[in-house]
Amino acid sequence: MIHDAELDDIEELFFRLNNGEPLNAAEKRNAMGGKMCRLIREVAEHKFFKDIIFITNKRYQHYDLAARFLLVEQGIKEGVSPYRDLKKRFLDNLVQADRYRNMGDAELDALKKAVDKQLKALGRVFSKKDPLLKRAGYPQLYYLFVKEMESNYAGERLFSQIKKFLPEFAHDRAESLDLDPDKKSADDKYAYLDEFERLMQQGNDKLSLEKRVNTMKRFFLLRHPETKLRDKRRNFSEEERYAIFIRSGEKCEECGTKFHHFGEFQADHSVQWAHGGGTTLRNARALCQSCNARLGKPIA
């Protein structure tokens, strides 16, 4: 059974099957059916696939990538790790295993929202039909790298810095490939780049993906040593909120509006959490809802 295929897709499949050309893994997976299979097709409709990625959906390549993104987010949801083997048998299991085929609608929706959020972040890093996304081995690597950076690091210009860094890193890799081995020995960075190239040959192996992301982080942080670690504790405790409320004189520290009760104020980071501000009383202020919304500044 073929699900949600265009007429051109059906005609191509019919032609290939009649000429002895077997279906690829993504095409077979799409024919398996089930809730996860439908979710993969829904994710592949995201504008990231339509506008940004350079790879076409010929032979369901978008479905294959969407399945990998979902597998990453499912690993996080299960408390495993964002780093997972993204090879064929693991993608097949995502579609075939009973716990995924019969997943509840609320879980499926949460999983889709997690992928949509990360693809939106990638949309802030990559340009339309970005040449960095020309080959199938790269989208999942960049997905993991941007997720790792956004989860663990903070800064007002983090996304624009990542956007600038990725082509620079690609240039470093190309330069390293052309260098004479004797010249490389004088600089440790080439050892990391050579290892990165070796790991690229291992494809979607879990350890390979993690090591490559770590190498990219190393090069990014060397370029941007001012990058701050994100405070893992984002929210103030009730005791801290009470201290902030009393210290403020029970009024908004921006506009001076008097709070009528404790539940009316919002405890805010003076240096925003997303920009590297710590969750400490020293970096806290009491704001009314309108001032808190107005002063919020997204990561560029």
VOMIBA-296229 format. One record per residue (C-alpha): x, y, z. Coordinates in nm, 3 decimals, decimal comma. Example, Ala and Ser with C-alpha at 12.3 -4.5 7.8 and 13.67 -1.06 7.14 Angstrom:
VOMIBA-296229
[[1,230; -0,450; 0,780]]
[[1,367; -0,106; 0,714]]
END
This chain:
VOMIBA-296229
[[0,000; 0,000; 0,000]]
[[0,131; 0,349; -0,092]]
[[0,042; 0,636; 0,141]]
[[0,001; 1,005; 0,045]]
[[0,197; 0,983; -0,280]]
[[0,172; 1,221; -0,575]]
[[0,088; 1,081; -0,918]]
[[0,447; 1,140; -1,035]]
[[0,577; 0,943; -0,735]]
[[0,345; 0,651; -0,809]]
[[0,443; 0,646; -1,175]]
[[0,812; 0,651; -1,086]]
[[0,769; 0,367; -0,835]]
[[0,574; 0,167; -1,092]]
[[0,846; 0,224; -1,352]]
[[1,129; 0,123; -1,118]]
[[0,952; -0,186; -0,986]]
[[0,883; -0,300; -1,340]]
[[1,249; -0,253; -1,426]]
[[1,374; -0,452; -1,130]]
[[1,488; -0,151; -0,923]]
[[1,410; -0,217; -0,555]]
[[1,252; 0,032; -0,316]]
[[1,494; 0,213; -0,086]]
[[1,467; 0,214; 0,295]]
[[1,262; 0,536; 0,317]]
[[1,015; 0,414; 0,054]]
[[0,967; 0,081; 0,233]]
[[0,928; 0,259; 0,567]]
[[0,664; 0,489; 0,424]]
[[0,462; 0,185; 0,318]]
[[0,456; 0,038; 0,671]]
[[0,176; 0,264; 0,791]]
[[0,092; 0,352; 1,152]]
[[0,088; 0,672; 1,355]]
[[0,462; 0,731; 1,350]]
[[0,471; 0,689; 0,974]]
[[0,205; 0,959; 0,939]]
[[0,396; 1,184; 1,178]]
[[0,711; 1,149; 0,967]]
[[0,516; 1,272; 0,663]]
[[0,374; 1,564; 0,864]]
[[0,719; 1,672; 0,983]]
[[0,848; 1,653; 0,624]]
[[0,592; 1,923; 0,534]]
[[0,773; 2,178; 0,752]]
[[0,900; 2,481; 0,560]]
[[1,257; 2,379; 0,652]]
[[1,222; 2,102; 0,393]]
[[1,039; 2,320; 0,141]]
[[1,252; 2,635; 0,159]]
[[1,585; 2,578; 0,331]]
[[1,720; 2,231; 0,272]]
[[1,894; 2,178; -0,062]]
[[1,806; 1,808; -0,081]]
[[1,493; 1,720; -0,280]]
[[1,231; 1,469; -0,167]]
[[1,318; 1,237; -0,454]]
[[1,280; 0,881; -0,331]]
[[1,150; 1,021; 0,003]]
[[1,479; 1,166; 0,126]]
[[1,285; 1,422; 0,331]]
[[1,099; 1,139; 0,506]]
[[1,429; 0,977; 0,594]]
[[1,560; 1,300; 0,750]]
[[1,232; 1,367; 0,931]]
[[1,252; 1,018; 1,085]]
[[1,604; 1,093; 1,210]]
[[1,495; 1,420; 1,370]]
[[1,204; 1,244; 1,540]]
[[1,434; 0,969; 1,667]]
[[1,662; 1,233; 1,823]]
[[1,371; 1,399; 2,003]]
[[1,223; 1,067; 2,110]]
[[1,557; 0,978; 2,270]]
[[1,549; 1,302; 2,471]]
[[1,187; 1,237; 2,568]]
[[1,281; 0,889; 2,692]]
[[1,568; 1,035; 2,895]]
[[1,833; 0,859; 2,688]]
[[2,035; 1,118; 2,496]]
[[2,002; 1,332; 2,184]]
[[2,281; 1,116; 2,041]]
[[2,143; 0,794; 1,899]]
[[2,227; 0,559; 1,615]]
[[2,033; 0,702; 1,321]]
[[2,086; 0,405; 1,092]]
[[1,822; 0,216; 0,894]]
[[1,732; -0,049; 1,151]]
[[1,674; 0,213; 1,421]]
[[1,459; 0,423; 1,189]]
[[1,262; 0,111; 1,092]]
[[1,210; 0,033; 1,461]]
[[1,073; 0,385; 1,515]]
[[0,796; 0,302; 1,268]]
[[0,744; -0,068; 1,345]]
[[0,775; -0,100; 1,725]]
[[0,437; -0,126; 1,901]]
[[0,521; 0,149; 2,151]]
[[0,563; 0,394; 1,861]]
[[0,291; 0,261; 1,628]]
[[0,035; 0,295; 1,908]]
[[0,165; 0,616; 2,065]]
[[-0,105; 0,845; 2,205]]
[[-0,203; 1,163; 2,023]]
[[-0,070; 1,385; 2,304]]
[[0,273; 1,218; 2,286]]
[[0,281; 1,244; 1,908]]
[[0,186; 1,611; 1,925]]
[[0,460; 1,682; 2,183]]
[[0,715; 1,503; 1,966]]
[[0,611; 1,700; 1,656]]
[[0,631; 2,030; 1,849]]
[[0,983; 1,945; 1,967]]
[[1,101; 1,883; 1,610]]
[[0,916; 2,191; 1,479]]
[[1,086; 2,406; 1,743]]
[[1,431; 2,279; 1,647]]
[[1,365; 2,320; 1,275]]
[[1,260; 2,678; 1,346]]
[[1,597; 2,729; 1,520]]
[[1,774; 2,584; 1,214]]
[[1,579; 2,830; 1,001]]
[[1,754; 3,111; 1,188]]
[[2,094; 2,963; 1,105]]
[[2,060; 2,855; 0,741]]
[[1,966; 3,048; 0,427]]
[[1,719; 2,946; 0,159]]
[[1,846; 2,638; -0,028]]
[[2,163; 2,658; 0,177]]
[[2,460; 2,486; 0,006]]
[[2,570; 2,354; 0,347]]
[[2,260; 2,133; 0,334]]
[[2,338; 1,976; -0,002]]
[[2,428; 1,629; 0,121]]
[[2,214; 1,388; 0,323]]
[[2,483; 1,334; 0,588]]
[[2,471; 1,692; 0,715]]
[[2,118; 1,794; 0,827]]
[[2,113; 1,559; 1,128]]
[[2,466; 1,669; 1,225]]
[[2,368; 2,036; 1,217]]
[[2,039; 1,957; 1,393]]
[[2,235; 1,807; 1,683]]
[[2,499; 2,082; 1,685]]
[[2,249; 2,371; 1,697]]
[[2,045; 2,187; 1,960]]
[[2,357; 2,130; 2,173]]
[[2,463; 2,495; 2,144]]
[[2,118; 2,635; 2,221]]
[[2,069; 2,398; 2,516]]
[[2,402; 2,462; 2,685]]
[[2,526; 2,806; 2,580]]
[[2,386; 3,157; 2,589]]
[[2,448; 3,492; 2,427]]
[[2,262; 3,778; 2,260]]
[[2,403; 3,687; 1,917]]
[[2,431; 3,310; 1,949]]
[[2,234; 3,223; 1,633]]
[[2,409; 3,481; 1,414]]
[[2,744; 3,354; 1,545]]
[[2,649; 2,995; 1,459]]
[[2,533; 3,109; 1,113]]
[[2,873; 3,269; 1,051]]
[[3,069; 2,983; 1,207]]
[[2,934; 2,692; 0,999]]
[[3,072; 2,806; 0,659]]
[[3,398; 2,903; 0,831]]
[[3,426; 2,552; 0,973]]
[[3,352; 2,405; 0,629]]
[[3,634; 2,621; 0,490]]
[[3,872; 2,498; 0,764]]
[[3,790; 2,139; 0,669]]
[[3,849; 2,200; 0,298]]
[[4,176; 2,379; 0,371]]
[[4,293; 2,092; 0,591]]
[[4,228; 1,836; 0,317]]
[[4,455; 2,028; 0,078]]
[[4,744; 2,078; 0,321]]
[[5,064; 1,880; 0,313]]
[[5,068; 1,634; 0,609]]
[[5,403; 1,771; 0,726]]
[[5,258; 2,121; 0,758]]
[[4,963; 1,992; 0,961]]
[[5,181; 1,855; 1,238]]
[[5,263; 2,207; 1,358]]
[[4,903; 2,279; 1,459]]
[[4,684; 2,056; 1,677]]
[[4,366; 2,179; 1,510]]
[[4,442; 1,971; 1,201]]
[[4,443; 1,652; 1,407]]
[[4,083; 1,730; 1,510]]
[[3,986; 1,811; 1,152]]
[[4,142; 1,488; 1,021]]
[[3,953; 1,293; 1,288]]
[[3,633; 1,476; 1,189]]
[[3,678; 1,362; 0,827]]
[[3,740; 1,005; 0,938]]
[[3,424; 1,013; 1,149]]
[[3,222; 1,148; 0,856]]
[[3,282; 0,813; 0,688]]
[[3,100; 0,638; 0,975]]
[[2,775; 0,812; 0,884]]
[[2,496; 0,798; 1,140]]
[[2,675; 0,608; 1,413]]
[[2,592; 0,744; 1,760]]
[[2,950; 0,789; 1,883]]
[[3,058; 0,937; 1,551]]
[[2,783; 1,201; 1,565]]
[[2,865; 1,295; 1,924]]
[[3,239; 1,327; 1,856]]
[[3,180; 1,542; 1,547]]
[[2,946; 1,775; 1,737]]
[[3,207; 1,804; 2,012]]
[[3,473; 1,896; 1,755]]
[[3,244; 2,163; 1,611]]
[[3,181; 2,299; 1,962]]
[[3,555; 2,313; 2,025]]
[[3,614; 2,521; 1,711]]
[[3,315; 2,746; 1,780]]
[[3,426; 2,822; 2,136]]
[[3,780; 2,896; 2,019]]
[[3,632; 3,159; 1,787]]
[[3,391; 3,289; 2,052]]
[[3,556; 3,254; 2,395]]
[[3,306; 3,506; 2,537]]
[[3,023; 3,249; 2,497]]
[[2,855; 3,185; 2,832]]
[[2,732; 2,858; 2,973]]
[[2,356; 2,860; 3,015]]
[[2,238; 2,837; 3,376]]
[[2,074; 2,496; 3,411]]
[[1,843; 2,628; 3,683]]
[[1,616; 2,873; 3,502]]
[[1,335; 2,933; 3,752]]
[[1,355; 3,107; 4,089]]
[[1,223; 2,908; 4,387]]
[[0,919; 3,030; 4,581]]
[[1,149; 3,140; 4,866]]
[[1,364; 3,340; 4,622]]
[[1,056; 3,491; 4,460]]
[[0,933; 3,609; 4,800]]
[[1,272; 3,770; 4,876]]
[[1,266; 3,947; 4,535]]
[[0,908; 4,066; 4,599]]
[[0,990; 4,214; 4,941]]
[[1,321; 4,364; 4,825]]
[[1,141; 4,550; 4,544]]
[[0,915; 4,730; 4,788]]
[[0,629; 4,530; 4,635]]
[[0,638; 4,730; 4,311]]
[[0,766; 4,689; 3,954]]
[[1,131; 4,789; 3,941]]
[[1,088; 4,920; 3,586]]
[[0,768; 5,128; 3,584]]
[[0,697; 5,157; 3,959]]
[[0,351; 4,999; 3,947]]
[[0,245; 4,878; 4,294]]
[[0,163; 4,506; 4,320]]
[[-0,164; 4,428; 4,493]]
[[-0,055; 4,078; 4,594]]
[[0,239; 3,836; 4,570]]
[[0,099; 3,641; 4,275]]
[[0,083; 3,952; 4,057]]
[[0,456; 4,012; 4,007]]
[[0,706; 3,827; 3,786]]
[[1,061; 3,743; 3,896]]
[[1,287; 3,833; 3,605]]
[[1,658; 3,800; 3,528]]
[[1,826; 4,144; 3,502]]
[[2,072; 3,993; 3,254]]
[[1,841; 3,763; 3,059]]
[[1,873; 3,390; 3,114]]
[[1,888; 3,337; 2,736]]
[[2,182; 3,579; 2,721]]
[[2,378; 3,403; 2,996]]
[[2,233; 3,560; 3,310]]
[[2,243; 3,344; 3,621]]
[[1,942; 3,248; 3,834]]
[[2,066; 3,433; 4,144]]
[[1,915; 3,697; 4,371]]
[[2,188; 3,937; 4,257]]
[[2,062; 3,899; 3,898]]
[[1,692; 3,922; 3,987]]
[[1,432; 4,196; 3,967]]
[[1,058; 4,226; 4,020]]
[[0,860; 4,324; 3,711]]
[[0,496; 4,360; 3,620]]
[[0,368; 4,141; 3,335]]
[[0,371; 4,419; 3,072]]
[[0,727; 4,530; 3,153]]
[[0,852; 4,172; 3,153]]
[[0,703; 4,115; 2,807]]
[[0,831; 4,448; 2,673]]
[[1,189; 4,408; 2,797]]
[[1,236; 4,055; 2,665]]
[[1,500; 4,046; 2,391]]
[[1,529; 3,733; 2,173]]
[[1,858; 3,574; 2,074]]
[[1,974; 3,721; 1,744]]
END
